[in-house]
Amino acid sequence: MEVGIDSFAAAHTDTSRALSESDRLRDLVEEIEHADQVGLDVFGIGEHHRKDFLDSAPAVILAAAAARTSRIRLTSAVTVLSSADPVRVFQNFATLDLISRGRAEMVVGRGSFVDSFPLFGFRLEDYDSLFAEKLDLLLKIRDNEHVTWSGKHRPALTGQGVYPRPVQDPLPIWLGVGGTPASFARAGVLGLPLMVAIIGGHTHRFRSLVDLYWEAGRRAGHSQDRLKVGVHSLGYVAETTKEAADDFFPGYARAFSDIGKERGWRPVTRADFDAQRGPEGALLIGNPEEVTEKIIRHSEALGGVSRFTFQMNAASLPHAKLMKAIEMLGTEVAPALRKELVG
């Protein structure tokens, strides 16, 4: 099993508001470098277009990290493909692949925020058709140096070459999904690896959707080794379970309460948080042994998972605490999982 981290490049924490945005990004690159040094498999950078985050250009951050790492895979988490140009997306990640000598990936999705749609001149009414069309084009670009293609939302390509070409052939593209059955089925039909965002509720409830993915892939004729499932979850490790929970809760509650104001959710309580830390809850928060055991249970509940990525800075944790958590993930959690699970 691969173990990694996803970051949304939080612009600040309560204890570091005096730091410049430049310093925050410097810290993030240092965290990616540390993840590489302690043996983690992958580091992902999200994409947002709002003041709270510094990840509007994830490929740029990953390229900076590529120059300071040697082994860790570098991916988006996710690329909001609906409001992007697939040609530029491919060029950015192909360039990253060259800089990193074949360590680039991307996870593409529709995104959980919609800020990028008005920013880049797209209509929310086209949310679904934009993604389907642009995914089709991105996959054609990946598979063909010269592309002939036409669609509704972008000018046609009439045989132009798309450069540079990456080291990896094909460049890995995962499909990031939430809880929509059609998205799971689409990933299976296309034969793309699946990255499931599970940030709340009970993980085992996603089993039927994962099974839909496997069945759609089988019906489409894709081999078992082409299909794989990853999970993106909120998580954090510390020396003790109490320390992990007490560190994580304040920022978690603040972030989800702020988002809730936009979406009509009620404020997050400590009881809600503690319930999500329970045996079946989505949060992977605790000491290394507890988190390792929970990941194993979640993998079994979903029928086998190839990759788990931890989203830790949703809680706006200080850099020093993130560095310590990264070290424990790399030196304690990941080795234990690799010993217990094959994936």
The 8 nearest C-alpha neighbors of each residue, nearest first, counted from 0:
[[1, 342, 305, 306, 337, 341, 340, 2],
 [2, 0, 306, 40, 305, 307, 3, 41],
 [3, 1, 307, 40, 306, 308, 39, 333],
 [4, 2, 308, 41, 40, 42, 39, 309],
 [3, 5, 309, 308, 42, 310, 43, 41],
 [4, 6, 43, 310, 44, 42, 309, 308],
 [7, 5, 44, 8, 310, 45, 43, 312],
 [6, 8, 45, 9, 44, 54, 52, 5],
 [9, 7, 53, 52, 6, 54, 10, 27],
 [10, 8, 52, 11, 7, 51, 53, 315],
 [9, 11, 52, 51, 53, 8, 20, 23],
 [12, 10, 16, 9, 15, 13, 315, 23],
 [11, 13, 315, 15, 14, 16, 316, 317],
 [12, 14, 15, 16, 11, 315, 317, 316],
 [15, 13, 12, 16, 317, 11, 17, 316],
 [16, 14, 12, 17, 18, 13, 11, 317],
 [15, 17, 18, 11, 12, 13, 14, 19],
 [16, 18, 15, 19, 14, 11, 13, 20],
 [19, 17, 16, 15, 22, 20, 23, 11],
 [18, 20, 22, 21, 17, 23, 16, 11],
 [19, 21, 23, 22, 10, 24, 18, 53],
 [20, 22, 19, 24, 23, 25, 18, 26],
 [23, 21, 25, 19, 20, 24, 18, 26],
 [22, 24, 20, 26, 25, 21, 27, 19],
 [25, 23, 27, 21, 26, 22, 28, 20],
 [24, 26, 22, 28, 23, 27, 21, 29],
 [27, 25, 29, 23, 24, 28, 22, 30],
 [28, 26, 24, 30, 29, 25, 23, 31],
 [27, 29, 31, 25, 30, 64, 26, 32],
 [28, 30, 26, 32, 27, 31, 33, 25],
 [31, 29, 27, 33, 28, 32, 34, 322],
 [32, 30, 34, 28, 33, 29, 35, 27],
 [31, 33, 29, 35, 30, 34, 68, 67],
 [32, 34, 36, 30, 35, 31, 29, 37],
 [35, 33, 31, 37, 39, 32, 36, 325],
 [34, 36, 32, 71, 33, 38, 37, 39],
 [35, 37, 33, 34, 38, 32, 39, 68],
 [38, 36, 329, 34, 35, 326, 39, 330],
 [37, 39, 329, 35, 36, 34, 40, 330],
 [40, 38, 329, 34, 3, 35, 2, 41],
 [41, 39, 71, 3, 2, 1, 72, 38],
 [40, 42, 72, 3, 71, 73, 39, 4],
 [41, 43, 4, 73, 3, 5, 74, 72],
 [44, 42, 5, 74, 75, 76, 73, 4],
 [45, 43, 75, 6, 76, 57, 5, 7],
 [46, 44, 76, 7, 77, 75, 54, 6],
 [45, 47, 55, 54, 78, 77, 57, 79],
 [48, 46, 55, 54, 49, 52, 45, 112],
 [47, 49, 55, 114, 115, 46, 50, 52],
 [48, 50, 51, 47, 52, 114, 53, 55],
 [49, 51, 52, 48, 10, 53, 47, 9],
 [52, 50, 10, 49, 9, 53, 11, 48],
 [51, 53, 9, 10, 8, 50, 54, 49],
 [52, 54, 8, 10, 55, 9, 51, 7],
 [55, 53, 46, 57, 56, 8, 52, 47],
 [54, 56, 46, 47, 48, 53, 57, 52],
 [57, 55, 54, 59, 58, 46, 60, 53],
 [58, 56, 60, 54, 59, 44, 55, 61],
 [57, 59, 61, 60, 56, 62, 91, 92],
 [58, 60, 62, 57, 61, 56, 63, 91],
 [61, 59, 57, 63, 62, 58, 64, 56],
 [60, 62, 64, 58, 63, 59, 65, 57],
 [61, 63, 65, 59, 64, 60, 95, 58],
 [64, 62, 60, 61, 65, 66, 59, 28],
 [63, 65, 61, 67, 62, 66, 28, 68],
 [66, 64, 62, 99, 68, 67, 63, 61],
 [65, 67, 64, 63, 68, 62, 99, 98],
 [68, 66, 64, 65, 32, 69, 63, 28],
 [69, 67, 65, 32, 66, 35, 64, 70],
 [68, 70, 71, 67, 35, 65, 99, 66],
 [71, 69, 68, 35, 72, 102, 40, 38],
 [70, 72, 40, 35, 41, 69, 73, 39],
 [73, 71, 41, 102, 103, 40, 42, 70],
 [74, 72, 103, 42, 41, 43, 102, 104],
 [75, 73, 104, 43, 105, 103, 42, 76],
 [74, 76, 105, 44, 77, 43, 106, 45],
 [77, 75, 45, 44, 43, 106, 78, 74],
 [76, 78, 75, 106, 45, 107, 108, 79],
 [77, 79, 107, 80, 75, 46, 106, 108],
 [80, 78, 109, 110, 108, 81, 77, 82],
 [79, 81, 83, 82, 78, 107, 108, 109],
 [82, 80, 130, 129, 79, 109, 83, 133],
 [81, 83, 80, 116, 79, 115, 119, 121],
 [84, 82, 80, 81, 85, 79, 88, 87],
 [83, 85, 86, 87, 88, 82, 80, 133],
 [86, 84, 88, 137, 87, 89, 133, 83],
 [85, 87, 89, 84, 88, 90, 137, 161],
 [88, 86, 90, 89, 84, 85, 91, 83],
 [89, 87, 85, 91, 86, 90, 84, 92],
 [88, 90, 86, 92, 87, 91, 93, 85],
 [89, 91, 87, 93, 88, 92, 94, 163],
 [92, 90, 94, 88, 89, 93, 87, 95],
 [93, 91, 95, 94, 89, 90, 96, 88],
 [92, 94, 165, 96, 90, 95, 91, 89],
 [93, 95, 97, 92, 91, 96, 90, 98],
 [96, 94, 92, 98, 93, 97, 62, 99],
 [95, 97, 103, 101, 93, 99, 94, 98],
 [96, 98, 100, 94, 95, 99, 166, 165],
 [99, 97, 95, 96, 100, 94, 65, 62],
 [98, 100, 65, 96, 102, 97, 101, 95],
 [101, 99, 97, 98, 96, 102, 166, 103],
 [100, 102, 96, 166, 167, 99, 103, 97],
 [101, 103, 72, 99, 96, 73, 100, 104],
 [104, 102, 96, 73, 74, 101, 72, 95],
 [105, 103, 74, 171, 172, 73, 170, 102],
 [104, 106, 75, 74, 172, 107, 173, 171],
 [105, 107, 173, 77, 75, 174, 76, 175],
 [108, 106, 78, 174, 77, 175, 80, 105],
 [109, 107, 175, 79, 110, 77, 80, 78],
 [108, 110, 79, 81, 80, 130, 111, 107],
 [111, 109, 79, 108, 112, 77, 113, 78],
 [110, 112, 113, 109, 177, 108, 79, 47],
 [113, 111, 110, 114, 47, 115, 109, 48],
 [112, 114, 115, 116, 111, 110, 123, 117],
 [115, 113, 116, 112, 48, 117, 118, 49],
 [114, 116, 118, 113, 117, 119, 48, 82],
 [115, 117, 121, 118, 119, 114, 113, 82],
 [118, 116, 120, 119, 121, 115, 114, 122],
 [119, 117, 115, 116, 120, 114, 121, 48],
 [120, 118, 117, 116, 121, 115, 82, 83],
 [119, 121, 117, 118, 116, 122, 82, 115],
 [120, 122, 116, 117, 119, 123, 82, 125],
 [123, 121, 124, 125, 116, 120, 117, 126],
 [122, 124, 126, 125, 121, 116, 113, 117],
 [123, 125, 122, 126, 127, 121, 128, 129],
 [124, 126, 123, 128, 122, 127, 129, 121],
 [127, 125, 123, 124, 129, 128, 130, 81],
 [128, 126, 130, 129, 125, 131, 124, 81],
 [127, 129, 131, 125, 130, 126, 132, 133],
 [130, 128, 81, 132, 127, 126, 131, 125],
 [129, 131, 81, 133, 127, 128, 132, 134],
 [132, 130, 128, 134, 133, 129, 135, 127],
 [133, 131, 135, 129, 130, 134, 128, 136],
 [132, 134, 136, 130, 135, 131, 129, 137],
 [135, 133, 137, 131, 136, 132, 130, 138],
 [134, 136, 132, 133, 138, 137, 131, 139],
 [135, 137, 133, 139, 134, 138, 140, 132],
 [138, 136, 134, 140, 85, 139, 135, 133],
 [137, 139, 141, 140, 135, 136, 134, 142],
 [138, 140, 136, 142, 141, 137, 143, 135],
 [141, 139, 137, 143, 138, 142, 136, 146],
 [142, 140, 138, 139, 143, 137, 169, 170],
 [141, 143, 139, 140, 138, 169, 144, 168],
 [144, 142, 140, 145, 141, 139, 146, 161],
 [143, 145, 160, 161, 146, 140, 142, 164],
 [146, 144, 160, 158, 159, 143, 161, 147],
 [147, 145, 158, 159, 143, 156, 148, 140],
 [148, 146, 157, 158, 156, 145, 149, 159],
 [147, 149, 156, 155, 146, 157, 150, 136],
 [150, 148, 155, 156, 154, 147, 151, 153],
 [149, 151, 152, 153, 155, 132, 148, 154],
 [150, 152, 153, 149, 154, 132, 129, 155],
 [153, 151, 150, 129, 154, 132, 133, 128],
 [152, 154, 151, 150, 155, 149, 84, 133],
 [155, 153, 156, 149, 152, 150, 151, 148],
 [156, 154, 149, 148, 157, 153, 150, 147],
 [155, 157, 147, 148, 158, 146, 159, 149],
 [158, 156, 147, 159, 155, 146, 148, 149],
 [157, 159, 146, 147, 145, 156, 160, 148],
 [160, 158, 145, 157, 146, 156, 161, 147],
 [159, 161, 145, 144, 162, 158, 146, 143],
 [160, 162, 144, 145, 159, 163, 140, 86],
 [163, 161, 164, 90, 160, 144, 93, 89],
 [162, 164, 90, 93, 165, 161, 94, 97],
 [163, 165, 162, 93, 166, 161, 144, 90],
 [166, 164, 93, 167, 96, 97, 163, 170],
 [165, 167, 101, 97, 96, 168, 100, 164],
 [168, 166, 170, 169, 165, 101, 96, 171],
 [169, 167, 170, 166, 165, 171, 141, 142],
 [168, 170, 167, 171, 141, 142, 165, 172],
 [169, 171, 167, 168, 172, 104, 165, 141],
 [172, 170, 104, 169, 105, 173, 103, 167],
 [171, 173, 105, 106, 104, 170, 174, 191],
 [174, 172, 106, 192, 193, 191, 105, 107],
 [173, 175, 193, 107, 106, 194, 108, 186],
 [174, 176, 194, 108, 107, 106, 195, 193],
 [177, 175, 195, 182, 196, 194, 174, 178],
 [178, 176, 196, 195, 179, 197, 175, 182],
 [177, 179, 180, 176, 205, 208, 182, 183],
 [178, 180, 182, 181, 177, 183, 176, 208],
 [181, 179, 183, 182, 208, 184, 178, 211],
 [182, 180, 184, 183, 179, 185, 186, 178],
 [181, 183, 185, 180, 184, 179, 176, 186],
 [184, 182, 212, 180, 186, 185, 181, 208],
 [183, 185, 212, 181, 187, 182, 186, 215],
 [186, 184, 182, 188, 187, 183, 181, 189],
 [187, 185, 191, 189, 183, 184, 188, 190],
 [186, 188, 216, 212, 215, 190, 184, 185],
 [187, 189, 216, 185, 215, 219, 190, 186],
 [190, 188, 186, 187, 191, 185, 216, 219],
 [189, 191, 187, 188, 216, 221, 186, 226],
 [190, 192, 186, 189, 173, 193, 226, 187],
 [193, 191, 173, 227, 226, 228, 174, 190],
 [192, 194, 228, 174, 173, 229, 227, 175],
 [195, 193, 229, 175, 230, 174, 228, 176],
 [194, 196, 230, 176, 175, 231, 177, 229],
 [195, 197, 231, 177, 230, 198, 176, 232],
 [198, 196, 232, 199, 231, 195, 281, 230],
 [197, 199, 232, 233, 281, 196, 282, 200],
 [200, 198, 281, 197, 201, 275, 280, 282],
 [199, 201, 280, 281, 202, 275, 198, 197],
 [202, 200, 280, 279, 203, 281, 204, 199],
 [201, 203, 204, 281, 205, 279, 280, 200],
 [202, 204, 300, 205, 206, 201, 301, 297],
 [205, 203, 202, 206, 201, 207, 200, 208],
 [204, 206, 208, 203, 207, 202, 209, 301],
 [207, 205, 301, 209, 208, 204, 203, 210],
 [206, 208, 210, 209, 205, 211, 204, 301],
 [209, 207, 211, 205, 210, 206, 180, 183],
 [208, 210, 212, 206, 211, 207, 205, 213],
 [209, 211, 207, 213, 212, 208, 206, 214],
 [212, 210, 208, 214, 209, 213, 184, 215],
 [213, 211, 187, 184, 209, 183, 215, 210],
 [212, 214, 210, 216, 211, 215, 217, 187],
 [213, 215, 217, 211, 216, 212, 210, 218],
 [216, 214, 187, 218, 212, 188, 217, 184],
 [217, 215, 187, 188, 219, 213, 214, 221],
 [216, 218, 214, 220, 219, 215, 221, 213],
 [219, 217, 215, 220, 216, 214, 221, 188],
 [220, 218, 216, 217, 188, 221, 215, 187],
 [219, 221, 217, 218, 216, 222, 188, 190],
 [220, 222, 216, 217, 219, 190, 223, 225],
 [223, 221, 224, 225, 220, 226, 217, 216],
 [222, 224, 226, 225, 221, 217, 227, 216],
 [223, 225, 226, 222, 227, 221, 192, 190],
 [226, 224, 223, 222, 190, 221, 227, 192],
 [225, 227, 192, 223, 224, 190, 191, 222],
 [228, 226, 192, 193, 305, 225, 229, 224],
 [229, 227, 193, 304, 305, 194, 192, 230],
 [228, 230, 306, 194, 305, 304, 307, 193],
 [229, 231, 195, 307, 194, 196, 306, 232],
 [232, 230, 196, 308, 195, 307, 197, 309],
 [233, 231, 197, 198, 309, 310, 234, 196],
 [232, 234, 310, 282, 309, 198, 311, 283],
 [233, 235, 283, 284, 309, 311, 282, 310],
 [234, 236, 284, 311, 283, 243, 324, 285],
 [235, 237, 285, 286, 324, 243, 284, 287],
 [238, 236, 243, 286, 239, 324, 242, 285],
 [237, 239, 286, 242, 240, 236, 243, 287],
 [240, 238, 286, 242, 241, 237, 243, 285],
 [239, 241, 285, 286, 243, 242, 244, 237],
 [242, 240, 244, 239, 243, 245, 285, 246],
 [241, 243, 245, 239, 240, 244, 246, 237],
 [242, 244, 237, 240, 246, 285, 241, 245],
 [245, 243, 241, 247, 246, 242, 248, 240],
 [244, 246, 242, 247, 243, 248, 241, 249],
 [247, 245, 243, 244, 242, 248, 249, 316],
 [246, 248, 244, 245, 314, 249, 243, 251],
 [247, 249, 251, 245, 250, 244, 252, 246],
 [250, 248, 252, 251, 247, 253, 314, 246],
 [249, 251, 314, 253, 252, 315, 248, 254],
 [252, 250, 314, 248, 254, 253, 249, 247],
 [253, 251, 249, 255, 267, 250, 254, 256],
 [252, 254, 250, 256, 251, 255, 257, 249],
 [255, 253, 257, 251, 256, 252, 250, 258],
 [254, 256, 258, 257, 252, 253, 259, 251],
 [255, 257, 259, 266, 253, 258, 254, 252],
 [258, 256, 254, 259, 260, 255, 253, 261],
 [257, 259, 255, 261, 260, 256, 254, 262],
 [258, 260, 264, 256, 262, 261, 257, 263],
 [259, 261, 257, 258, 263, 262, 256, 264],
 [262, 260, 259, 258, 263, 257, 264, 256],
 [263, 261, 259, 260, 264, 258, 257, 265],
 [262, 264, 259, 260, 261, 265, 258, 266],
 [265, 263, 259, 262, 260, 266, 256, 261],
 [264, 266, 259, 267, 263, 256, 260, 268],
 [267, 265, 256, 268, 264, 259, 255, 252],
 [266, 268, 252, 256, 271, 265, 255, 269],
 [269, 267, 271, 270, 272, 266, 252, 273],
 [268, 270, 272, 271, 273, 267, 248, 252],
 [269, 271, 273, 268, 272, 274, 267, 275],
 [272, 270, 268, 274, 269, 273, 275, 267],
 [271, 273, 269, 275, 270, 274, 268, 276],
 [272, 274, 276, 270, 275, 271, 269, 277],
 [273, 275, 271, 277, 276, 272, 270, 280],
 [274, 276, 280, 272, 273, 277, 282, 281],
 [277, 275, 273, 282, 274, 280, 284, 272],
 [276, 278, 280, 274, 275, 279, 273, 282],
 [279, 277, 280, 276, 293, 275, 296, 281],
 [278, 280, 201, 277, 202, 281, 203, 275],
 [281, 279, 275, 201, 277, 276, 282, 200],
 [280, 282, 199, 202, 201, 275, 200, 198],
 [283, 281, 276, 233, 275, 234, 284, 280],
 [284, 282, 234, 290, 233, 235, 281, 276],
 [285, 283, 235, 234, 282, 236, 243, 290],
 [286, 284, 240, 236, 243, 290, 289, 237],
 [285, 287, 239, 240, 237, 236, 289, 238],
 [288, 286, 290, 289, 332, 236, 291, 331],
 [289, 287, 291, 290, 286, 292, 332, 285],
 [288, 290, 292, 286, 291, 287, 285, 293],
 [289, 291, 293, 287, 292, 288, 285, 283],
 [292, 290, 288, 294, 293, 289, 332, 287],
 [293, 291, 295, 289, 290, 294, 288, 296],
 [292, 294, 296, 290, 295, 291, 297, 289],
 [295, 293, 297, 291, 296, 292, 298, 290],
 [294, 296, 298, 292, 293, 297, 299, 291],
 [297, 295, 293, 299, 294, 298, 300, 292],
 [298, 296, 300, 294, 299, 295, 293, 301],
 [299, 297, 303, 304, 295, 301, 300, 296],
 [298, 300, 302, 296, 297, 301, 303, 295],
 [301, 299, 297, 203, 298, 302, 296, 206],
 [302, 300, 206, 298, 299, 303, 203, 297],
 [301, 303, 299, 300, 298, 304, 206, 209],
 [304, 302, 298, 299, 301, 305, 342, 228],
 [303, 305, 298, 228, 229, 306, 342, 302],
 [304, 306, 342, 0, 229, 228, 1, 227],
 [305, 307, 229, 1, 0, 2, 304, 230],
 [308, 306, 230, 2, 229, 231, 3, 1],
 [307, 309, 3, 4, 231, 2, 5, 230],
 [310, 308, 4, 234, 232, 233, 5, 311],
 [309, 311, 233, 5, 234, 232, 6, 4],
 [312, 310, 234, 313, 235, 309, 233, 314],
 [311, 313, 315, 314, 316, 310, 6, 9],
 [312, 314, 315, 311, 251, 310, 254, 250],
 [313, 315, 250, 251, 312, 316, 247, 311],
 [316, 314, 312, 12, 313, 250, 9, 317],
 [315, 317, 314, 312, 12, 321, 318, 320],
 [318, 316, 320, 319, 12, 321, 315, 14],
 [317, 319, 321, 320, 322, 316, 26, 30],
 [320, 318, 322, 321, 317, 323, 316, 324],
 [319, 321, 323, 322, 317, 318, 324, 316],
 [322, 320, 324, 318, 323, 319, 325, 317],
 [321, 323, 325, 319, 320, 324, 318, 30],
 [324, 322, 326, 320, 321, 325, 319, 327],
 [323, 325, 321, 327, 326, 236, 322, 237],
 [326, 324, 322, 328, 323, 327, 321, 34],
 [325, 327, 323, 329, 324, 328, 330, 37],
 [328, 326, 324, 330, 331, 329, 325, 323],
 [329, 327, 332, 325, 326, 331, 330, 333],
 [328, 330, 37, 39, 326, 38, 327, 333],
 [329, 331, 327, 328, 326, 37, 332, 334],
 [330, 332, 327, 328, 334, 333, 329, 335],
 [333, 331, 328, 335, 287, 291, 334, 336],
 [332, 334, 336, 329, 335, 328, 331, 2],
 [335, 333, 337, 336, 332, 331, 338, 330],
 [336, 334, 338, 332, 333, 337, 331, 339],
 [337, 335, 339, 333, 338, 334, 340, 332],
 [338, 336, 334, 340, 335, 339, 0, 333],
 [337, 339, 335, 336, 340, 334, 341, 333],
 [340, 338, 336, 337, 335, 341, 295, 334],
 [341, 339, 337, 336, 338, 0, 342, 295],
 [340, 342, 0, 337, 339, 338, 305, 336],
 [341, 0, 305, 340, 304, 303, 1, 306]]
